């Protein structure tokens, strides 16, 4: 609805000015484009798909990631397989209520995952969550 405050001879302006709306939308688009890559993990793996489960409530957690090529990461820092056992034992000693999340790429062989799980068990960590993607 347009109002005519000048006089009866002036034409009515019956169009909405969409320029400010377009400006705001373009700014929001740029913000999302810039921030979207920052929301992802630094280590990329393809998780196997399972049904969704509830996450356990824990105080201190760490994550072990096994990439497709067999490289191992502890809290997104690459670590040698031989150094994993003493590092996990040290983490367990500093935080007795430690829980661990295991992220293994879908293409990693079962033997490699089993060896890492055995190291986790030897370190005395009994709270282990194997992370999967939801179907």
N, CA, C and O atoms as CSV, one atom per row, in Angstrom:
chain,resi,resn,atom,element,x,y,z
A,1,UNK,N,N,0.850,-1.165,0.000
A,1,UNK,CA,C,0.000,0.000,0.000
A,1,UNK,C,C,0.898,1.230,0.000
A,1,UNK,O,O,1.859,1.290,0.767
A,2,UNK,N,N,0.612,2.175,-0.815
A,2,UNK,CA,C,1.438,3.375,-0.926
A,2,UNK,C,C,0.655,4.579,-0.432
A,2,UNK,O,O,-0.567,4.645,-0.570
A,3,UNK,N,N,1.373,5.524,0.142
A,3,UNK,CA,C,0.767,6.754,0.640
A,3,UNK,C,C,1.232,7.918,-0.215
A,3,UNK,O,O,2.396,7.997,-0.608
A,4,UNK,N,N,0.332,8.792,-0.485
A,4,UNK,CA,C,0.663,9.976,-1.256
A,4,UNK,C,C,0.602,11.174,-0.323
A,4,UNK,O,O,-0.480,11.579,0.101
A,5,UNK,N,N,1.773,11.749,0.002
A,5,UNK,CA,C,1.811,12.871,0.936
A,5,UNK,C,C,2.063,14.185,0.234
A,5,UNK,O,O,1.986,15.241,0.862
A,6,UNK,N,N,2.358,14.151,-1.039
A,6,UNK,CA,C,2.725,15.365,-1.765
A,6,UNK,C,C,1.480,16.089,-2.288
A,6,UNK,O,O,1.155,17.190,-1.842
A,7,UNK,N,N,0.848,15.508,-3.160
A,7,UNK,CA,C,-0.330,16.110,-3.783
A,7,UNK,C,C,-1.015,15.078,-4.653
A,7,UNK,O,O,-0.503,13.973,-4.831
A,8,UNK,N,N,-2.140,15.420,-5.181
A,8,UNK,CA,C,-2.909,14.465,-5.964
A,8,UNK,C,C,-2.337,14.247,-7.362
A,8,UNK,O,O,-2.676,13.260,-8.014
A,9,UNK,N,N,-1.486,15.138,-7.828
A,9,UNK,CA,C,-0.964,15.030,-9.184
A,9,UNK,C,C,0.232,14.086,-9.290
A,9,UNK,O,O,0.536,13.612,-10.385
A,10,UNK,N,N,0.935,13.793,-8.150
A,10,UNK,CA,C,2.107,12.912,-8.180
A,10,UNK,C,C,1.667,11.458,-8.301
A,10,UNK,O,O,0.685,11.048,-7.683
A,11,UNK,N,N,2.404,10.669,-9.107
A,11,UNK,CA,C,2.034,9.247,-9.226
A,11,UNK,C,C,2.383,8.481,-7.938
A,11,UNK,O,O,3.341,8.816,-7.241
A,12,UNK,N,N,1.604,7.475,-7.648
A,12,UNK,CA,C,1.844,6.658,-6.463
A,12,UNK,C,C,2.983,5.685,-6.712
A,12,UNK,O,O,3.110,5.142,-7.810
A,13,UNK,N,N,3.819,5.459,-5.692
A,13,UNK,CA,C,4.900,4.483,-5.784
A,13,UNK,C,C,4.373,3.177,-5.190
A,13,UNK,O,O,4.161,3.076,-3.981
A,14,UNK,N,N,4.165,2.185,-6.048
A,14,UNK,CA,C,3.553,0.943,-5.592
A,14,UNK,C,C,4.508,-0.245,-5.670
A,14,UNK,O,O,4.045,-1.386,-5.693
A,15,UNK,N,N,5.806,-0.024,-5.710
A,15,UNK,CA,C,6.785,-1.095,-5.798
A,15,UNK,C,C,7.631,-1.137,-4.529
A,15,UNK,O,O,7.904,-0.107,-3.913
A,16,UNK,N,N,8.030,-2.316,-4.162
A,16,UNK,CA,C,8.889,-2.496,-2.993
A,16,UNK,C,C,10.345,-2.397,-3.449
A,16,UNK,O,O,10.726,-2.976,-4.467
A,17,UNK,N,N,11.141,-1.670,-2.697
A,17,UNK,CA,C,12.561,-1.551,-3.003
A,17,UNK,C,C,13.273,-2.782,-2.445
A,17,UNK,O,O,13.394,-2.915,-1.228
A,18,UNK,N,N,13.746,-3.684,-3.308
A,18,UNK,CA,C,14.366,-4.943,-2.876
A,18,UNK,C,C,15.888,-4.837,-2.782
A,18,UNK,O,O,16.536,-5.809,-2.394
A,19,UNK,N,N,16.465,-3.718,-3.117
A,19,UNK,CA,C,17.922,-3.569,-3.078
A,19,UNK,C,C,18.497,-3.825,-1.687
A,19,UNK,O,O,19.486,-4.550,-1.581
A,20,UNK,N,N,17.924,-3.260,-0.601
A,20,UNK,CA,C,18.486,-3.581,0.725
A,20,UNK,C,C,18.365,-5.057,1.082
A,20,UNK,O,O,19.242,-5.612,1.743
A,21,UNK,N,N,17.294,-5.683,0.654
A,21,UNK,CA,C,17.119,-7.112,0.923
A,21,UNK,C,C,18.191,-7.931,0.212
A,21,UNK,O,O,18.758,-8.855,0.795
A,22,UNK,N,N,18.464,-7.600,-1.027
A,22,UNK,CA,C,19.494,-8.310,-1.786
A,22,UNK,C,C,20.865,-8.090,-1.151
A,22,UNK,O,O,21.662,-9.026,-1.076
A,23,UNK,N,N,21.151,-6.887,-0.698
A,23,UNK,CA,C,22.424,-6.604,-0.038
A,23,UNK,C,C,22.613,-7.454,1.211
A,23,UNK,O,O,23.682,-8.027,1.420
A,24,UNK,N,N,21.595,-7.535,2.025
A,24,UNK,CA,C,21.674,-8.335,3.251
A,24,UNK,C,C,21.859,-9.809,2.919
A,24,UNK,O,O,22.661,-10.487,3.561
A,25,UNK,N,N,21.145,-10.305,1.945
A,25,UNK,CA,C,21.266,-11.718,1.577
A,25,UNK,C,C,22.661,-12.041,1.026
A,25,UNK,O,O,23.200,-13.111,1.307
A,26,UNK,N,N,23.240,-11.136,0.255
A,26,UNK,CA,C,24.590,-11.371,-0.258
A,26,UNK,C,C,25.624,-11.371,0.863
A,26,UNK,O,O,26.563,-12.165,0.835
A,27,UNK,N,N,25.464,-10.495,1.841
A,27,UNK,CA,C,26.379,-10.488,2.989
A,27,UNK,C,C,26.261,-11.796,3.765
A,27,UNK,O,O,27.278,-12.373,4.150
A,28,UNK,N,N,25.038,-12.276,4.001
A,28,UNK,CA,C,24.853,-13.556,4.701
A,28,UNK,C,C,25.457,-14.709,3.912
A,28,UNK,O,O,26.059,-15.609,4.497
A,29,UNK,N,N,25.306,-14.694,2.596
A,29,UNK,CA,C,25.887,-15.743,1.763
A,29,UNK,C,C,27.405,-15.762,1.888
A,29,UNK,O,O,27.999,-16.833,2.013
A,30,UNK,N,N,28.034,-14.609,1.858
A,30,UNK,CA,C,29.493,-14.529,1.999
A,30,UNK,C,C,29.923,-15.039,3.377
A,30,UNK,O,O,30.923,-15.749,3.484
A,31,UNK,N,N,29.183,-14.687,4.429
A,31,UNK,CA,C,29.518,-15.153,5.775
A,31,UNK,C,C,29.451,-16.676,5.839
A,31,UNK,O,O,30.343,-17.301,6.413
A,32,UNK,N,N,28.425,-17.281,5.269
A,32,UNK,CA,C,28.313,-18.742,5.293
A,32,UNK,C,C,29.388,-19.403,4.448
A,32,UNK,O,O,29.899,-20.458,4.826
A,33,UNK,N,N,29.741,-18.818,3.328
A,33,UNK,CA,C,30.786,-19.392,2.486
A,33,UNK,C,C,32.128,-19.361,3.208
A,33,UNK,O,O,32.912,-20.304,3.091
A,34,UNK,N,N,32.401,-18.304,3.944
A,34,UNK,CA,C,33.681,-18.186,4.648
A,34,UNK,C,C,33.736,-19.101,5.863
A,34,UNK,O,O,34.778,-19.702,6.121
A,35,UNK,N,N,32.648,-19.226,6.616
A,35,UNK,CA,C,32.686,-20.004,7.862
A,35,UNK,C,C,32.441,-21.496,7.671
A,35,UNK,O,O,32.826,-22.276,8.541
A,36,UNK,N,N,31.829,-21.926,6.594
A,36,UNK,CA,C,31.512,-23.349,6.403
A,36,UNK,C,C,32.745,-24.241,6.418
A,36,UNK,O,O,32.695,-25.283,7.072
A,37,UNK,N,N,33.843,-23.917,5.751
A,37,UNK,CA,C,35.018,-24.804,5.813
A,37,UNK,C,C,35.641,-24.896,7.201
A,37,UNK,O,O,36.316,-25.881,7.498
A,38,UNK,N,N,35.435,-23.909,8.049
A,38,UNK,CA,C,36.023,-23.928,9.379
A,38,UNK,C,C,35.299,-24.872,10.322
A,38,UNK,O,O,35.836,-25.210,11.377
A,39,UNK,N,N,34.096,-25.307,9.975
A,39,UNK,CA,C,33.303,-26.159,10.850
A,39,UNK,C,C,33.679,-27.630,10.737
A,39,UNK,O,O,33.242,-28.429,11.564
A,40,UNK,N,N,34.456,-28.007,9.762
A,40,UNK,CA,C,34.825,-29.402,9.554
A,40,UNK,C,C,36.055,-29.769,10.366
A,40,UNK,O,O,36.835,-28.901,10.757
A,41,UNK,N,N,36.225,-31.080,10.621
A,41,UNK,CA,C,37.427,-31.563,11.299
A,41,UNK,C,C,38.622,-31.435,10.362
A,41,UNK,O,O,38.465,-31.445,9.142
A,42,UNK,N,N,39.793,-31.317,10.925
A,42,UNK,CA,C,41.001,-31.199,10.118
A,42,UNK,C,C,41.370,-32.528,9.472
A,42,UNK,O,O,41.961,-32.533,8.392
A,43,UNK,N,N,41.044,-33.642,10.092
A,43,UNK,CA,C,41.353,-34.957,9.564
A,43,UNK,C,C,40.084,-35.517,8.937
A,43,UNK,O,O,39.076,-35.686,9.624
A,44,UNK,N,N,40.124,-35.804,7.644
A,44,UNK,CA,C,38.926,-36.254,6.939
A,44,UNK,C,C,38.936,-37.777,6.810
A,44,UNK,O,O,39.888,-38.362,6.292
A,45,UNK,N,N,37.875,-38.402,7.284
A,45,UNK,CA,C,37.689,-39.834,7.121
A,45,UNK,C,C,36.246,-40.082,6.708
A,45,UNK,O,O,35.361,-39.283,7.013
A,46,UNK,N,N,36.012,-41.189,6.013
A,46,UNK,CA,C,34.664,-41.590,5.654
A,46,UNK,C,C,34.219,-42.637,6.657
A,46,UNK,O,O,34.723,-43.760,6.648
A,47,UNK,N,N,33.271,-42.276,7.530
A,47,UNK,CA,C,32.831,-43.173,8.582
A,47,UNK,C,C,31.817,-44.177,8.051
A,47,UNK,O,O,31.018,-43.833,7.181
A,48,UNK,N,N,31.829,-45.424,8.560
A,48,UNK,CA,C,30.800,-46.383,8.156
A,48,UNK,C,C,29.445,-45.960,8.717
A,48,UNK,O,O,29.379,-45.235,9.710
A,49,UNK,N,N,28.373,-46.410,8.084
A,49,UNK,CA,C,27.033,-45.985,8.482
A,49,UNK,C,C,26.373,-47.033,9.387
A,49,UNK,O,O,26.424,-48.230,9.107
A,50,UNK,N,N,25.752,-46.561,10.479
A,50,UNK,CA,C,24.980,-47.407,11.390
A,50,UNK,C,C,23.769,-46.622,11.865
A,50,UNK,O,O,23.583,-45.468,11.480
A,51,UNK,N,N,22.952,-47.236,12.694
A,51,UNK,CA,C,21.810,-46.514,13.263
A,51,UNK,C,C,22.312,-45.564,14.340
A,51,UNK,O,O,23.370,-45.789,14.928
A,52,UNK,N,N,21.559,-44.506,14.597
A,52,UNK,CA,C,21.971,-43.492,15.560
A,52,UNK,C,C,21.858,-44.020,16.989
A,52,UNK,O,O,20.916,-44.738,17.323
A,53,UNK,N,N,22.830,-43.655,17.826
A,53,UNK,CA,C,22.810,-44.010,19.245
A,53,UNK,C,C,23.079,-42.765,20.062
A,53,UNK,O,O,23.609,-41.779,19.549
A,54,UNK,N,N,22.716,-42.809,21.329
A,54,UNK,CA,C,22.944,-41.662,22.210
A,54,UNK,C,C,24.402,-41.615,22.635
A,54,UNK,O,O,25.012,-42.650,22.902
A,55,UNK,N,N,24.951,-40.428,22.696
A,55,UNK,CA,C,26.344,-40.254,23.109
A,55,UNK,C,C,26.448,-40.342,24.623
A,55,UNK,O,O,25.578,-39.831,25.328
A,56,UNK,N,N,27.496,-40.980,25.138
A,56,UNK,CA,C,27.647,-41.073,26.588
A,56,UNK,C,C,28.086,-39.734,27.182
A,56,UNK,O,O,28.773,-38.948,26.529
A,57,UNK,N,N,27.680,-39.487,28.430
A,57,UNK,CA,C,28.106,-38.284,29.140
A,57,UNK,C,C,29.435,-38.566,29.827
A,57,UNK,O,O,29.509,-39.409,30.721
A,58,UNK,N,N,30.472,-37.868,29.414
A,58,UNK,CA,C,31.801,-38.064,29.996
A,58,UNK,C,C,32.428,-36.710,30.281
A,58,UNK,O,O,32.047,-35.694,29.700
A,59,UNK,N,N,33.406,-36.719,31.193
A,59,UNK,CA,C,34.063,-35.479,31.566
A,59,UNK,C,C,35.242,-35.170,30.648
A,59,UNK,O,O,35.354,-34.042,30.169
A,60,UNK,N,N,36.115,-36.125,30.389
A,60,UNK,CA,C,37.308,-35.905,29.580
A,60,UNK,C,C,37.316,-36.925,28.468
A,60,UNK,O,O,37.151,-38.120,28.713
A,61,UNK,N,N,37.505,-36.465,27.249
A,61,UNK,CA,C,37.575,-37.406,26.140
A,61,UNK,C,C,38.689,-36.997,25.191
A,61,UNK,O,O,39.081,-35.832,25.119
A,62,UNK,N,N,39.178,-37.976,24.477
A,62,UNK,CA,C,40.182,-37.777,23.448
A,62,UNK,C,C,39.714,-38.548,22.225
A,62,UNK,O,O,38.805,-39.373,22.318
A,63,UNK,N,N,40.318,-38.290,21.101
A,63,UNK,CA,C,39.917,-39.009,19.900
A,63,UNK,C,C,41.148,-39.578,19.197
A,63,UNK,O,O,42.194,-38.935,19.096
A,64,UNK,N,N,40.981,-40.793,18.722
A,64,UNK,CA,C,41.999,-41.454,17.906
A,64,UNK,C,C,41.382,-41.632,16.531
A,64,UNK,O,O,40.286,-42.177,16.402
A,65,UNK,N,N,42.087,-41.171,15.500
A,65,UNK,CA,C,41.584,-41.257,14.132
A,65,UNK,C,C,42.551,-42.073,13.304
A,65,UNK,O,O,43.764,-41.871,13.365
A,66,UNK,N,N,42.005,-43.003,12.524
A,66,UNK,CA,C,42.807,-43.807,11.606
A,66,UNK,C,C,42.359,-43.451,10.198
A,66,UNK,O,O,41.206,-43.679,9.831
A,67,UNK,N,N,43.269,-42.892,9.411
A,67,UNK,CA,C,42.945,-42.516,8.045
A,67,UNK,C,C,43.005,-43.732,7.130
A,67,UNK,O,O,43.502,-44.792,7.511
A,68,UNK,N,N,42.495,-43.561,5.926
A,68,UNK,CA,C,42.437,-44.648,4.946
A,68,UNK,C,C,43.822,-45.238,4.663
A,68,UNK,O,O,43.952,-46.442,4.442
A,69,UNK,N,N,44.861,-44.387,4.670
A,69,UNK,CA,C,46.210,-44.878,4.389
A,69,UNK,C,C,46.900,-45.462,5.619
A,69,UNK,O,O,48.063,-45.855,5.527
A,70,UNK,N,N,46.222,-45.533,6.766
A,70,UNK,CA,C,46.770,-46.171,7.962
A,70,UNK,C,C,47.412,-45.215,8.947
A,70,UNK,O,O,47.822,-45.637,10.028
A,71,UNK,N,N,47.511,-43.927,8.603
A,71,UNK,CA,C,48.093,-42.964,9.547
A,71,UNK,C,C,47.168,-42.794,10.741
A,71,UNK,O,O,45.946,-42.847,10.606
A,72,UNK,N,N,47.766,-42.588,11.916
A,72,UNK,CA,C,47.010,-42.484,13.174
A,72,UNK,C,C,47.166,-41.072,13.719
A,72,UNK,O,O,48.257,-40.502,13.707
A,73,UNK,N,N,46.051,-40.516,14.197
A,73,UNK,CA,C,46.041,-39.182,14.790
A,73,UNK,C,C,45.455,-39.277,16.190
A,73,UNK,O,O,44.459,-39.968,16.407
A,74,UNK,N,N,46.069,-38.588,17.132
A,74,UNK,CA,C,45.548,-38.487,18.492
A,74,UNK,C,C,45.181,-37.028,18.709
A,74,UNK,O,O,46.056,-36.161,18.715
A,75,UNK,N,N,43.908,-36.752,18.884
A,75,UNK,CA,C,43.397,-35.383,18.994
A,75,UNK,C,C,43.910,-34.509,17.851
A,75,UNK,O,O,44.411,-33.406,18.074
A,76,UNK,N,N,43.779,-35.014,16.633
A,76,UNK,CA,C,44.113,-34.336,15.379
A,76,UNK,C,C,45.598,-34.044,15.213
A,76,UNK,O,O,45.968,-33.202,14.395
A,77,UNK,N,N,46.459,-34.723,15.974
A,77,UNK,CA,C,47.918,-34.607,15.817
A,77,UNK,C,C,48.440,-35.990,15.419
A,77,UNK,O,O,48.183,-36.978,16.107
A,78,UNK,N,N,49.170,-36.051,14.312
A,78,UNK,CA,C,49.660,-37.344,13.837
A,78,UNK,C,C,50.628,-37.933,14.851
A,78,UNK,O,O,51.454,-37.226,15.429
A,79,UNK,N,N,50.510,-39.246,15.058
A,79,UNK,CA,C,51.345,-39.943,16.032
A,79,UNK,C,C,51.735,-41.297,15.439
A,79,UNK,O,O,50.941,-41.924,14.736
A,80,UNK,N,N,52.935,-41.737,15.719
A,80,UNK,CA,C,53.395,-43.043,15.246
A,80,UNK,C,C,52.700,-44.139,16.052
A,80,UNK,O,O,52.349,-43.938,17.214
A,81,UNK,N,N,52.507,-45.291,15.427
A,81,UNK,CA,C,51.831,-46.401,16.102
A,81,UNK,C,C,52.587,-46.824,17.361
A,81,UNK,O,O,51.974,-47.165,18.373
A,82,UNK,N,N,53.921,-46.802,17.295
A,82,UNK,CA,C,54.728,-47.213,18.442
A,82,UNK,C,C,54.601,-46.225,19.610
A,82,UNK,O,O,54.749,-46.617,20.767
A,83,UNK,N,N,54.330,-44.960,19.317
A,83,UNK,CA,C,54.219,-43.948,20.368
A,83,UNK,C,C,52.810,-43.856,20.932
A,83,UNK,O,O,52.584,-43.132,21.901
A,84,UNK,N,N,51.866,-44.570,20.351
A,84,UNK,CA,C,50.473,-44.483,20.794
A,84,UNK,C,C,50.289,-45.063,22.193
A,84,UNK,O,O,49.601,-44.464,23.020
A,85,UNK,N,N,50.888,-46.210,22.468
A,85,UNK,CA,C,50.712,-46.864,23.772
A,85,UNK,C,C,51.223,-45.997,24.932
A,85,UNK,O,O,50.461,-45.763,25.870
A,86,UNK,N,N,52.466,-45.512,24.918
A,86,UNK,CA,C,52.905,-44.687,26.049
A,86,UNK,C,C,52.135,-43.366,26.167
A,86,UNK,O,O,51.911,-42.878,27.275
A,87,UNK,N,N,51.739,-42.798,25.053
A,87,UNK,CA,C,50.989,-41.537,25.095
A,87,UNK,C,C,49.611,-41.755,25.720
A,87,UNK,O,O,49.157,-40.938,26.521
A,88,UNK,N,N,48.942,-42.860,25.356
A,88,UNK,CA,C,47.630,-43.152,25.940
A,88,UNK,C,C,47.751,-43.478,27.425
A,88,UNK,O,O,46.887,-43.096,28.215
A,89,UNK,N,N,48.814,-44.179,27.810
A,89,UNK,CA,C,49.017,-44.465,29.235
A,89,UNK,C,C,49.227,-43.181,30.027
A,89,UNK,O,O,48.737,-43.050,31.149
A,90,UNK,N,N,49.953,-42.239,29.445
A,90,UNK,CA,C,50.165,-40.956,30.107
A,90,UNK,C,C,48.847,-40.178,30.226
A,90,UNK,O,O,48.573,-39.575,31.263
A,91,UNK,N,N,48.046,-40.195,29.180
A,91,UNK,CA,C,46.731,-39.537,29.242
A,91,UNK,C,C,45.845,-40.172,30.302
A,91,UNK,O,O,45.138,-39.471,31.027
A,92,UNK,N,N,45.881,-41.496,30.394
A,92,UNK,CA,C,45.067,-42.214,31.382
A,92,UNK,C,C,45.544,-41.892,32.798
A,92,UNK,O,O,44.731,-41.791,33.716
A,93,UNK,N,N,46.860,-41.730,32.980
A,93,UNK,CA,C,47.391,-41.416,34.304
A,93,UNK,C,C,46.980,-40.010,34.741
A,93,UNK,O,O,46.713,-39.786,35.922
A,94,UNK,N,N,46.926,-39.068,33.807
A,94,UNK,CA,C,46.548,-37.700,34.163
A,94,UNK,C,C,45.047,-37.534,34.311
A,94,UNK,O,O,44.592,-36.646,35.032
A,95,UNK,N,N,44.268,-38.378,33.637
A,95,UNK,CA,C,42.808,-38.294,33.712
A,95,UNK,C,C,42.234,-39.703,33.823
A,95,UNK,O,O,41.986,-40.344,32.802
A,96,UNK,N,N,42.015,-40.200,35.048
A,96,UNK,CA,C,41.531,-41.572,35.213
A,96,UNK,C,C,40.152,-41.822,34.596
A,96,UNK,O,O,39.830,-42.959,34.253
A,97,UNK,N,N,39.334,-40.773,34.451
A,97,UNK,CA,C,37.995,-40.918,33.888
A,97,UNK,C,C,37.999,-40.670,32.381
A,97,UNK,O,O,36.991,-40.239,31.820
A,98,UNK,N,N,39.124,-40.938,31.726
A,98,UNK,CA,C,39.291,-40.665,30.304
A,98,UNK,C,C,38.427,-41.596,29.460
A,98,UNK,O,O,38.378,-42.804,29.696
A,99,UNK,N,N,37.752,-41.019,28.479
A,99,UNK,CA,C,37.059,-41.822,27.476
A,99,UNK,C,C,37.670,-41.507,26.119
A,99,UNK,O,O,38.219,-40.425,25.912
A,100,UNK,N,N,37.571,-42.443,25.213
A,100,UNK,CA,C,38.233,-42.312,23.926
A,100,UNK,C,C,37.223,-42.540,22.814
A,100,UNK,O,O,36.390,-43.442,22.896
A,101,UNK,N,N,37.301,-41.719,21.778
A,101,UNK,CA,C,36.478,-41.886,20.581
A,101,UNK,C,C,37.384,-42.369,19.462
A,101,UNK,O,O,38.415,-41.758,19.181
A,102,UNK,N,N,36.998,-43.464,18.825
A,102,UNK,CA,C,37.786,-44.041,17.741
A,102,UNK,C,C,37.095,-43.741,16.417
A,102,UNK,O,O,35.973,-44.186,16.176
A,103,UNK,N,N,37.778,-42.983,15.561
A,103,UNK,CA,C,37.286,-42.657,14.223
A,103,UNK,C,C,38.157,-43.430,13.237
A,103,UNK,O,O,39.332,-43.106,13.064
A,104,UNK,N,N,37.603,-44.431,12.601
A,104,UNK,CA,C,38.364,-45.206,11.617
A,104,UNK,C,C,37.686,-45.062,10.263
A,104,UNK,O,O,36.473,-45.238,10.144
A,105,UNK,N,N,38.470,-44.744,9.252
A,105,UNK,CA,C,37.932,-44.613,7.901
A,105,UNK,C,C,37.327,-45.940,7.463
A,105,UNK,O,O,37.791,-47.007,7.864
A,106,UNK,N,N,36.296,-45.863,6.645
A,106,UNK,CA,C,35.590,-47.051,6.176
A,106,UNK,C,C,36.509,-47.976,5.379
A,106,UNK,O,O,36.270,-49.183,5.340
A,107,UNK,N,N,37.552,-47.443,4.745
A,107,UNK,CA,C,38.451,-48.239,3.932
A,107,UNK,C,C,39.626,-48.839,4.683
A,107,UNK,O,O,40.436,-49.542,4.079
A,108,UNK,N,N,39.746,-48.583,5.985
A,108,UNK,CA,C,40.853,-49.129,6.774
A,108,UNK,C,C,40.578,-50.600,7.047
A,108,UNK,O,O,39.449,-50.982,7.358
A,109,UNK,N,N,41.604,-51.416,6.929
A,109,UNK,CA,C,41.454,-52.838,7.173
A,109,UNK,C,C,41.162,-53.141,8.641
A,109,UNK,O,O,41.573,-52.401,9.535
A,110,UNK,N,N,40.447,-54.236,8.872
A,110,UNK,CA,C,40.061,-54.630,10.225
A,110,UNK,C,C,41.291,-54.860,11.098
A,110,UNK,O,O,41.272,-54.539,12.286
A,111,UNK,N,N,42.363,-55.415,10.522
A,111,UNK,CA,C,43.565,-55.700,11.303
A,111,UNK,C,C,44.174,-54.447,11.906
A,111,UNK,O,O,44.608,-54.458,13.058
A,112,UNK,N,N,44.207,-53.379,11.144
A,112,UNK,CA,C,44.779,-52.123,11.641
A,112,UNK,C,C,43.924,-51.570,12.781
A,112,UNK,O,O,44.458,-51.114,13.792
A,113,UNK,N,N,42.606,-51.607,12.622
A,113,UNK,CA,C,41.704,-51.123,13.675
A,113,UNK,C,C,41.825,-51.995,14.917
A,113,UNK,O,O,41.824,-51.482,16.036
A,114,UNK,N,N,41.929,-53.300,14.731
A,114,UNK,CA,C,42.056,-54.214,15.869
A,114,UNK,C,C,43.352,-53.962,16.640
A,114,UNK,O,O,43.360,-54.021,17.869
A,115,UNK,N,N,44.442,-53.683,15.931
A,115,UNK,CA,C,45.712,-53.397,16.609
A,115,UNK,C,C,45.614,-52.115,17.435
A,115,UNK,O,O,46.124,-52.058,18.554
A,116,UNK,N,N,44.963,-51.090,16.892
A,116,UNK,CA,C,44.803,-49.835,17.637
A,116,UNK,C,C,43.902,-50.057,18.848
A,116,UNK,O,O,44.165,-49.512,19.920
A,117,UNK,N,N,42.851,-50.843,18.691
A,117,UNK,CA,C,41.961,-51.130,19.822
A,117,UNK,C,C,42.691,-51.920,20.908
A,117,UNK,O,O,42.426,-51.725,22.094
A,118,UNK,N,N,43.603,-52.807,20.519
A,118,UNK,CA,C,44.387,-53.553,21.501
A,118,UNK,C,C,45.318,-52.622,22.267
A,118,UNK,O,O,45.501,-52.787,23.473
A,119,UNK,N,N,45.909,-51.644,21.583
A,119,UNK,CA,C,46.772,-50.661,22.255
A,119,UNK,C,C,45.940,-49.849,23.246
A,119,UNK,O,O,46.394,-49.566,24.355
A,120,UNK,N,N,44.740,-49.479,22.854
A,120,UNK,CA,C,43.847,-48.709,23.735
A,120,UNK,C,C,43.521,-49.521,24.985
A,120,UNK,O,O,43.514,-48.987,26.094
A,121,UNK,N,N,43.252,-50.808,24.803
A,121,UNK,CA,C,42.934,-51.675,25.953
A,121,UNK,C,C,44.156,-51.847,26.861
A,121,UNK,O,O,44.022,-51.827,28.085
A,122,UNK,N,N,45.349,-52.018,26.269
A,122,UNK,CA,C,46.567,-52.159,27.069
A,122,UNK,C,C,46.864,-50.899,27.870
A,122,UNK,O,O,47.463,-50.970,28.944
A,123,UNK,N,N,46.449,-49.748,27.354
A,123,UNK,CA,C,46.678,-48.484,28.060
A,123,UNK,C,C,45.735,-48.326,29.246
A,123,UNK,O,O,45.872,-47.385,30.027
A,124,UNK,N,N,44.776,-49.245,29.386
A,124,UNK,CA,C,43.867,-49.194,30.522
A,124,UNK,C,C,42.634,-48.336,30.296
A,124,UNK,O,O,41.918,-48.029,31.250
A,125,UNK,N,N,42.375,-47.949,29.085
A,125,UNK,CA,C,41.194,-47.134,28.778
A,125,UNK,C,C,40.031,-48.080,28.507
A,125,UNK,O,O,40.049,-48.853,27.549
A,126,UNK,N,N,39.018,-48.003,29.370
A,126,UNK,CA,C,37.886,-48.908,29.226
A,126,UNK,C,C,36.641,-48.233,28.673
A,126,UNK,O,O,35.634,-48.897,28.430
A,127,UNK,N,N,36.697,-46.928,28.474
A,127,UNK,CA,C,35.560,-46.201,27.890
A,127,UNK,C,C,35.923,-45.842,26.457
A,127,UNK,O,O,36.575,-44.831,26.198
A,128,UNK,N,N,35.489,-46.688,25.537
A,128,UNK,CA,C,35.814,-46.512,24.130
A,128,UNK,C,C,34.526,-46.419,23.328
A,128,UNK,O,O,33.652,-47.277,23.451
A,129,UNK,N,N,34.405,-45.380,22.507
A,129,UNK,CA,C,33.261,-45.221,21.604
A,129,UNK,C,C,33.780,-45.300,20.181
A,129,UNK,O,O,34.647,-44.520,19.787
A,130,UNK,N,N,33.256,-46.233,19.414
A,130,UNK,CA,C,33.622,-46.361,18.008
A,130,UNK,C,C,32.638,-45.508,17.226
A,130,UNK,O,O,31.443,-45.804,17.202
A,131,UNK,N,N,33.126,-44.455,16.588
A,131,UNK,CA,C,32.275,-43.489,15.926
A,131,UNK,C,C,31.890,-43.978,14.540
A,131,UNK,O,O,32.724,-44.502,13.802
A,132,UNK,N,N,30.608,-43.801,14.189
A,132,UNK,CA,C,30.087,-44.163,12.879
A,132,UNK,C,C,29.205,-43.035,12.377
A,132,UNK,O,O,28.824,-42.151,13.144
A,133,UNK,N,N,28.881,-43.064,11.093
A,133,UNK,CA,C,27.972,-42.085,10.506
A,133,UNK,C,C,26.565,-42.669,10.524
A,133,UNK,O,O,26.395,-43.885,10.442
A,134,UNK,N,N,25.564,-41.815,10.630
A,134,UNK,CA,C,24.164,-42.249,10.651
A,134,UNK,C,C,23.714,-42.543,9.236
A,134,UNK,O,O,24.036,-41.797,8.312
A,135,UNK,N,N,22.965,-43.632,9.056
A,135,UNK,CA,C,22.471,-44.006,7.719
A,135,UNK,C,C,21.450,-43.030,7.225
A,135,UNK,O,O,20.928,-43.187,6.121
